[in-house]
Amino acid sequence: MSEEPPRKTMIKRPGTGQIRAKPARLKTAKGRTGAQQAWLERQINDPFAAEARAKGYRSRAAFKLSEMDDRFKLIPRGARVIDLGCAPGGWVQIANQRGAGRVVGVDLLPVGPLPPAEMIEMDFTDPACGPRLLAMLDGAPDLVLSDMAPNTTGHRTTDHLRIVGLIEAAADFAITVLKPGGAFVTKAFQGGELAPVIARLKATFDQVKQVKPKASRAESSEVYLVATGFRGR
């Protein structure tokens, strides 16, 4: 008896209707772990990743920022922008494309040039990092972005504390350096200890929203805190 042909699944591309597509499967490569195999297959079948490649974006995360900017008008023309955790550069590309006047970024990993933006390889938690970014920006930022995530240790409690610590550090930095009327966006995670951070942001910004962009994978607990209308210090 012949085998039943594989069923086709529905995949929705960004900004388009649904199309029928058969998920791609990779041949198992020697030395590739099951997790690596699954990640590669997910990347191949991910419509946002495919769209990012087609548009020349360095990561699918570019669509997250573009969606949030469409909704909250985060990047006014000529804006000064600081991007924390900027590798591989997808958010920097969007800031450049949407008319930011000056963009500076920092990451522990090297990032290829994306002129006119400037990026440095440095630990954001280094006390010297903030002043260096501000000197590069040549003025107070209109927008501080943070897509930072710590390297995981595999120990759930430790990893959670490190994630919360980065969110708090990014929020502290934004509140210290932003122009009045500015905005702050940071990656967070559902179920995390976000209440103290959200309370602090609400005390210093006119509006604070928790957002899950369409480009964030459904199975991920990733969300973003978007704070707009900074009241000043």
C-alpha positions in Angstrom: 0.0 0.0 0.0 1.4 3.4 -0.9 2.1 5.8 1.9 -0.2 8.8 2.4 1.4 12.0 1.1 2.5 14.4 3.8 -0.1 17.0 4.8 0.7 20.7 4.0 0.6 23.2 6.7 -0.5 26.8 6.8 2.2 29.5 7.1 1.5 33.2 7.3 4.0 35.5 5.9 4.5 39.0 7.5 2.1 41.4 5.9 0.5 38.9 3.5 -2.4 36.4 3.5 -1.9 32.7 4.2 -0.2 30.5 1.7 0.2 26.7 1.7 3.7 25.5 2.2 5.4 22.2 3.1 7.8 22.5 6.1 11.4 22.0 5.0 13.3 19.2 6.7 17.1 19.1 6.9 19.1 15.9 6.6 20.7 15.1 9.9 24.4 16.2 9.8 27.1 14.4 11.6 28.0 16.3 14.8 24.8 18.4 14.8 22.8 18.0 18.0 19.1 17.6 18.1 18.6 21.1 19.4 20.8 22.5 16.6 18.8 20.5 14.1 15.5 21.8 15.4 16.8 25.4 15.5 17.9 25.3 11.9 14.6 23.8 10.7 12.7 26.4 12.6 14.8 29.2 10.9 14.2 27.7 7.5 10.5 27.5 8.0 10.1 30.8 9.9 8.3 33.3 7.5 9.8 36.3 9.4 13.3 34.9 9.1 12.7 34.4 5.4 11.4 37.9 5.0 14.4 39.3 6.9 16.7 37.5 4.5 14.8 38.9 1.5 14.9 42.4 2.8 18.6 42.2 3.9 17.8 42.6 7.6 20.4 41.0 9.9 17.7 39.4 12.0 14.0 38.8 12.2 14.0 41.1 15.3 13.9 44.0 12.8 10.2 43.3 12.4 9.6 43.6 16.1 11.0 47.1 16.3 9.3 48.2 13.0 5.9 47.0 14.4 6.4 48.8 17.7 7.5 52.0 15.9 4.4 51.8 13.7 2.2 51.7 16.7 4.0 54.0 19.1 6.0 56.4 16.8 9.2 55.7 18.7 11.7 57.0 16.0 11.0 60.6 15.1 13.0 61.9 12.2 16.4 63.1 13.4 16.1 61.2 16.7 19.2 60.2 18.7 19.0 56.5 19.5 20.9 54.2 21.8 20.6 50.4 21.2 21.7 48.2 24.1 22.5 44.6 23.1 22.5 45.6 19.4 24.0 42.5 17.8 23.5 41.4 15.1 22.1 44.8 14.1 18.5 44.4 13.0 17.2 47.2 15.3 20.0 49.5 14.2 19.0 48.9 10.5 15.4 49.9 11.3 16.5 53.0 13.2 18.7 54.0 10.3 15.9 53.4 7.7 13.3 55.3 9.7 15.2 58.5 9.8 17.1 58.5 13.1 19.7 61.3 13.1 22.3 59.4 15.1 22.4 55.8 16.3 24.9 54.2 18.7 24.9 50.7 19.9 26.8 48.3 22.2 27.0 44.6 22.5 29.4 42.0 23.9 29.6 40.5 20.4 31.2 42.3 17.5 28.7 43.8 15.0 29.5 44.5 11.4 29.4 48.2 10.3 26.0 49.7 9.6 26.8 53.3 8.7 26.0 56.0 9.7 25.4 54.2 13.0 28.3 53.6 15.4 28.7 50.4 17.5 31.1 49.3 20.1 32.0 45.9 21.5 31.7 46.3 25.3 29.9 45.1 28.4 26.9 47.4 29.0 27.2 46.8 32.8 30.8 48.3 32.7 30.5 51.7 34.5 32.5 53.2 31.6 30.0 52.1 29.0 27.2 54.6 29.5 29.4 57.7 29.4 31.1 56.4 26.3 27.7 55.9 24.5 26.6 59.4 25.4 29.8 60.9 24.2 29.4 59.0 20.9 25.8 60.2 20.6 26.8 63.8 21.2 23.6 64.6 23.1 20.8 63.1 25.2 18.9 60.3 23.5 15.3 60.5 22.3 15.0 56.7 22.5 16.8 53.9 24.4 16.3 50.4 23.1 17.3 47.2 24.9 17.0 43.8 23.3 19.6 42.4 25.8 19.5 38.9 27.1 22.1 37.3 29.3 24.0 34.1 28.4 22.1 31.3 30.1 23.7 29.1 32.7 21.0 26.3 32.7 20.1 27.2 36.3 16.6 28.6 36.2 16.8 30.8 39.3 20.2 32.2 38.3 19.1 32.9 34.7 15.9 34.6 35.9 17.9 36.9 38.2 20.3 37.8 35.5 17.4 38.6 33.1 15.7 40.9 35.6 19.0 42.5 36.5 19.6 43.5 32.8 16.1 44.9 32.5 16.6 47.0 35.7 20.0 48.2 34.5 18.6 49.3 31.1 15.6 51.0 32.8 18.0 52.8 35.2 20.1 54.0 32.3 17.1 55.2 30.3 15.7 57.2 33.2 19.1 58.8 33.8 19.9 59.9 30.2 16.6 60.3 28.2 15.4 63.7 27.0 12.0 64.7 28.3 9.3 63.3 26.0 11.6 60.4 25.1 10.9 56.7 25.0 12.3 53.4 26.3 11.8 49.8 25.0 13.2 46.7 26.7 12.8 43.0 26.3 11.2 41.2 29.2 9.6 37.9 29.8 6.1 36.9 30.8 6.0 35.5 34.4 9.1 37.4 35.4 9.3 39.7 38.4 8.4 42.8 36.3 6.1 44.6 38.8 8.9 46.8 40.4 10.3 47.8 37.0 6.8 48.5 35.6 5.9 50.6 38.7 9.1 52.6 38.3 8.5 53.2 34.6 4.9 54.3 35.3 6.2 56.8 37.8 8.5 58.4 35.1 6.7 57.9 31.8 3.2 59.0 30.7 2.4 55.5 29.2 3.8 52.0 29.8 2.6 49.1 27.6 3.4 45.4 27.6 3.6 44.3 23.9 4.2 41.0 22.1 5.1 41.8 18.5 3.9 39.4 15.8 7.5 38.5 15.0 8.0 37.2 18.5 7.5 33.4 18.4 4.2 32.3 19.9 5.8 29.7 22.0 8.3 32.2 23.5 7.6 34.0 26.8 9.3 37.1 25.3 7.4 40.4 25.6 8.5 44.1 25.4 7.9 46.9 27.7 7.3 50.1 25.8 7.4 53.3 27.8 6.7 56.6 26.1 6.4 60.3 27.2 9.4 60.5 29.6 8.6 63.2 32.2 12.2 64.1 33.0 14.2 63.7 36.1 
